[in-house]
Amino acid sequence: MSDHTLPPANGRRLRVLAAMSGGVDSAVAAARAVEAGHDVVGVHLALSAKPATLREGARGCCTIEDSRDARRAADVIGIPFYVWDMAERFREDVMDDFVAEYKAGRTPNPCLRCNEKIKFAALLDKALGLGFDAVCTGHYAQVVEHPDGSRELHRSVDMGKDQSYVLGVLDTEQLAHAMFPLGGDTKGDVRAEAERRDLAVAQKPDSHDICFIADGDTQGFLAKHLGTERGDIVDATGTKLGEHDGAYAYTIGQRKGLRIGRPAADGKPRYVLDISPVSNTVTVGPVEALDVDRLVGIRPRWCGPAPVGEVACTAQVRAHGEETPAIAEAIGDEVRVRLAEPIRGIARGQAVVLYDGTRVIGSATIDGTA
């Protein structure tokens, strides 16, 4: 277990805004910031205009129950606590973006967008405007500060819980005001500490899936917002194999639920290879056609200086996916990535996060593959 103390930056007591979701991680993170001698205020972000009263097991978050859990944790820790309404900003920047991306045939990661637009843009901007020095969260990642004051974002020591992938959207300025007290510990360590601190959330289940789709029915959520639009399912030659009620309901690499009337000539399964919102078609084919060894990313976000020239690194394209050795090059507003070995089933709209060892170099939104 790592040292729990968080020395004040440059020996200075900081004013810290602790984002408290109502879960065990953010509660322990806030407690550690207090223990380190910082002046801490807890805040719960109300992200839903009509929050549910109770949380449905491990699905979703941001319910009234979560808000109450956060308040009780703040009381035990002994810090002031507030609820900030960010429902409209969350709807515009995360939920509307999620729907728009699917409508355009892309597969977004709303957790990255939330970290970029809400927790480390809207929340951080408001915090700095109120005189706070940093925002503290319960993410499993580490910030390494060098003697010259520069900072780097690194993976958590607990690779099973590492969340550096969804934090790869943070830029240098946001990283300068970020505090992640849990990056040196395992989830088991954190739960045990919560028990010692008498925090009622010590054994509360982690939230999974998409927080604003509490029932886990992403297809139903999208159908509600996008409606149905019948289109064709075709093979690589354009031959019609079946029909669908909305291309948005499919993802690259999907095998089940394709509603194809007849088997392939070779008898092998077929997978979704492409989604075209313009023609409203879904193209399917053999699994081998999903292999990708080159990526083009747009809207790069660098956790430090942008790399110059070709850089040897590793690339990760899913929140809990494996790293693949790669060569990356930033060219204007694009990032081109050559993978040492193919990755299967990459979709436009996913993020590629680049690493140098445990250090996060930056991220980009995948816009094309080869």
N, C-alpha and C positions, 0 to 999 in steps of 0.2 A: 504494500500500500504506500502511496506517495505521501509526502508531507502535505498536510491539509492547509497550512498557512499560505496566505497570499500577501507577500510583502507589499506595502504601499509603494506605488511607482515613485522612484527617486526619493524614497523616504517620506512621501507626502500622503496625508490622509485624503482619500478621494471621496467625492460625492457620487454615490453609485445608485443607479436605478435598476432594481432587480425585477426582471420580467418573470412573473409567477403564474404558471399555467394552471396550478392546482394539482400538479403531479409531484412525485418524490424528487425528481432531479432538480427542478427549479427551486424547490424548497431548501434542499441541502446546499445548493449553490449560493442562495441568499444568505444562509446561515454562515457559510464559510467566509463570505465577504464581510459580514459583521465581525466574525472572529478575527479577521485580519486587521481590524481597526478602522475600517471604512465607515463613512456615514451613509447608511443604506435606507432606501425607501422602496417598498414593494409595490408593484403595479400589476394588475390583471387586465389583459386586453379583451374587451368584449367585442368579439369578431362577428357575431351573429345578431341580426336585427330582431330575430325571434328565437332566442336560445331555448333548447329543450331543458326541462327541469332536471332530468337525470341522465347520466351517462349510460350508454348501452354497452356494458362490459368493457372491452378493450377497443371499441370503435368510437371514433370521433373524439371531440374535446370541446372546450369553450361552452359548456353547459352552465346552468345556474349552480349545479352541484360543484362543478370545478371552481367557480368563483368563490363559493363558500369554503371549499377546501383550502384555497389559496389564502383567504382571509384568516382562517384558523391557524395556518402555518405561520403567517406573519405575526399573529398574536403570540404564539409560542416563542418565536425568535425574538420578539420584542421590537418590531420595526413598524413605522407608519405604513398604512396600506390604502391604496386607491384603486378604483376601477375606471379605466379609460375606454370610452366608446370609440372604436375604430372600425365599426361594422361597415360603414359606407366606403371607407378606403379599402378595406379587405375585399368587399364585393367588386369594386372597380379594378383593383390591381391583381387580385388573385382569382376570384371566381369568374369574373367576366373574361379574363385572359385565358383561363382554363377552357371555357366554352368556345372562345374564338379560335384557339389553337386546334381543338378537335375539329371544328368546322372547316378549318383550312387543311385538314388531313395530317396534322402533326400530333405528337404524343408528348404533352408537357409534363413537367414535374412541379406541382404546385408548392411543394415544400421549399424548393429553391426560390421560387418567386416570392413566397412569404418572407423568407429570410432577407432577400434583397430589398423588397419594397415596403414591408411592414416593420419587422423587428430591427432592421439596420438601415432604415431610411426614415419612414414616418415616425417610429418610436424614438430612434436615435436623434433625429432632428429636433423633436419636441423636448427630449431630455437635455440636449445641449442648450436649447433656447431657455430652459429653466435653470441653467447653471450646473447641471450634472456633468461629471467628467467621463463617466463610462456607463455602459449598459451591460448588466450581468445576466447570463442565461445558463440553463442547465444542459447545454449541448456538450456532447463528448468530443472534444477537440482541445488542442493546446495552442496557446500563443507564446512564442519565444521572443523575448525582447533582448536586443543586443546593447552593448555599452553605448553605442552612438544613438540609441533611441529607436532604431528601426525595428520593425516587428515582422515575424513570420507566423503563418498559420500551419500547424502540424497535425497529424493524425493523433487520435486518442491512443493511449496504451492498450485499451480494451478494443481490439479490432472487431469484436462481435457487436459492439455498440458504436463504433466510430461514426461520427456524423460530419466529418470534414467535407465529404462530397456535397452535402446540401449547403455548406458554408462557403463553397468555392466561388460564390458570386460576390463575396465581400471584397471591396477595393481597399487600397492602402489607408485612406482616411477613415473608413468604417472600422477597419482592423485596429486602428490606433485607439479606438474607444470601446473595444470589445473585451469582455472578461468572461472566460470559460473555466470556472474553478474545478470542474470534474474531469478534465482531460487526463489526469494522471492516475485515475482509479477505475476499477471495474464496477459494473452495476451492483454486484454483490456487496462490494465495499460501501457503496452509497446507501443501499437499503439498510445495511447494518448500522451505519452512522445515523440514519433517520430514526431507527429504533432507539438508539442511545439518546437522541435529542428529544424523544417523546413526540415525534411528529406523526400525526394520525395517518398520514399518506404513505407511511413506510412500505406497506405491501400493496399499495394501489396499483392495479394493472397499467402497463404502458399503453398509450394510445397508438393505434395502428391505422393503416389505410389513410384515406383522404379525410381530413377533419370535418369538412363541410358536407360529406356524404356519409352520415353516421350509419346508415343501414348497409353500406358497402356496395350498393347497386349503382355503379358508375353508369352503366348503359341506361338505366331508368332515369337517372339525373339528366343525362345528355338528351334523352328523348323528350323530357319535359321542356327543356330549353330550346331544342333544335327541331322538335317535331319529327315526323317520319317522311322519308322521301325514297321511294322505291328506285332501285338501280340494279345494274348487272354485276354478277360475279363472273370473271373471265379468266382464261389462262393466258400465257405469254403470247399466244398467237392471236388473241382477241376473241377466241371462241367462247360463246356464252355457256356457262356451266350451271348457273342458278341465279337467284335474285336475293336482294337484301332490302331492309326497310330504312337503312341509313348507313352510309359508309363510316360515319363517326363511331359506330358501334364496334369497329374492328381495329386491331392493332397489328403492326408488323410482327410476323413470327407466330401469329395465332394459328392454332390447328383445329380446335374444337368449335362446334357451332357454326360451321361455314355454310350449311344448308346447300350443299352441292348434290345434285341429283344422281350423278353417276361417278364411279371410281375412275382413277387415273388409269391410262393404258397399261402402265407397269405395275399397277396395284399398290403403289406406295402412297403414303399420306401426302396431302397437299397443305401448304401453309400460305398465309397472307404475305405477299411480296411487296405490294404497293397499294396505296389508297389515293385515288384521284378525286378531289372535291369538285373539280371543274366538270368532269364527265360523270361524276357520281358512280364510279366503278371501283370494284375491289379486284385486284389481280392476285391469283394464287398460282403456286407452282411447287417444285420439289424443294426439300429442305436445303440442299446444297446452294440454291440460288440466294439464300439468306446471308451467305458469307460475305463479309466486308473487310477490306484491308486498308481503305483510305477514307478519311473523313474531311469534310469542310465545315468549319464552325464559324458562326457569325456572332456579333455582339459580345466580343471577348471581355472578360472581367479579370483583372490581374491583381493578385494578392501581394503586390510589390511591383517593382519595375517590370515592364513588358520584356519578354525575352528577345534577344537580338540574334538573328540568323537561325540556323537549324539547331535545335536543342534536343539532346537525348533525354528521355523522360519515361514515365509510365502513364498510361491513359486508363481511366475508369469511366464507363458509360452508364452505369446503373448504381443506385444508392448502396446496394449491398453486393455489387458485382466484383469480379476480380480485376486486378490491374494487368495491363498488357504492355510490354516494352514497346516504345514508339519513338518516332522522330517528329517533332512539332516545329512549325515555323509560323510566326506571326507576320502577315503581309497585309498592311493597311488595317481594314476592319474585319479581316478574316484570319482564321487559324487553320492551317492545313496540317493534318496528322497522318503519318504513315505508320501503320501497325506492323509489328514484327510477325504477327500471326493473325489470321482472320478472326473477327468476332461475329457471332451469328445473331441476326435479328435486331439490328439497330434501326430506330425510327427517327425521322426528322422531328425536331422539337425536343428530343432528349438532350441532356447536357453531357458534354465530355469534360472531365476534370483532369488536369495534368498535374503530376507529382514528380518531385525530385527527392527520392527516398520517401521520408515521411512528410516533407514540406509540400504544401499546396502552392503550385505555380500560378494557377488561375483556371478559368473555365470558359466555355463557349457553348452556344446553342447549336446543335447539329442541324445543318441545313442541306447537306448532301452527302452521299456515300458513293463508293466505287468498288 
